[in-house]
């Protein structure tokens, strides 16, 4: 079998008669996969042989994905199926249908500790207010819970809908939870009062998540293949699970091979375990930050985190005609998908790997210098992406404070760094950084800061001078001749907890 469920027939079977081995085998199959929902990856000839008369080998064919060589089946007679399945297992071809779901909402206490965005997420990202044409001609496949296209926030949006739950289950009700509607508004809303990241883009809404937030690998893989066939340029997967599957990995690779960028949520469990498919190589795994610029404590972290985006208290389309605040890596993922559409509308020939490198190049630092397992390559910057060819774009920024060691109750001198980044396209010089903490004021001169360059200014405090909380405020002062294109990020005030 694949990585999902290691399994082999009972090793003691050699000392039993064939009937006992087969009975034990059937019991083990049911124990491992009680839903009796299996996949096998085969070449064309073997698929044709299996389809010829599957009842003779004790299985019922449920569906198949010829593009991937995947056959979905159930076992109807474990004794007849024993030789066939034993061969599949021996050659590591058999796997079960892994469950997936939209990320569970983050715990309230993990949300309230961060600053919310509401409707300020585009300006916070440095994006322009004139967005009508951004993303034009680009198709974003939103594999989610479906969309309520009658919502006022989605008025005028280009939407094509498919329902993969109805295709594969006649028992699934038509009720759609609001997850997909919320994400669609963030990506492409275009009303007078509310605008998304890429309003010019077209949404391909593929319903794969049921009313309880659940889905499975086959529904998602089927929708990925359909998205490729329907000409999607970007696939948004604000869903996932703790376990990967060969089927899901192959579907994602199929999208890559066809030039489609895949963006996925890392999850909201606060664990050092990135959800699949975000954890797969090539998928842009997205985490959440609050308006303070710090990574949300509810976000999963580890290998597979590539980029961060706003994900705390973001204003989105809610139930019926309402608007609501939404938190989680799902909404962060939608923002990155919108940014990819924005890029592709201007540079349609970029490959998925080139798009990922561009997002990384123009990302803003988040506290710790360089790549890390919490924020990946940094925070999405619409301002830098939209102005990448504007040599006059100037944006010095304070990105955060970095304490390499939180020394707790220890005494002595504690170093910390104030992180300053040139988030514009012109060299900066003759800047001054003013830092206030513990009743002291420090001023540091900063010269020759190249575009994109990060500078860490080290300062020191005595651990005995404060208890569990430390307040720090900083500001960058510019020469009179320098115009700051984004003034809101050259001031920062934070309370650091130890």
Beta strands, then each sheet from edge to edge (+ up, - down):
strand 1: 38-41
strand 2: 59-65
strand 3: 70-75
strand 4: 94-96
strand 5: 99-101
strand 6: 139-144
strand 7: 158-163
strand 8: 202-207
strand 9: 214-216
strand 10: 234-237
strand 11: 261-265
strand 12: 284-289
strand 13: 307-310
strand 14: 314-317
strand 15: 323-326
strand 16: 396-402
strand 17: 413-422
strand 18: 431-437
strand 19: 440-446
strand 20: 454-462
strand 21: 469-477
strand 22: 491-497
sheet 1: 2+ 3- 1+ 4-
sheet 2: 5+ 9-
sheet 3: 7+ 8+ 6+ 10+ 11+ 12+ 13+
sheet 4: 14+ 15-
sheet 5: 16+ 17- 20+
sheet 6: 19+ 18- 21+ 22-
end
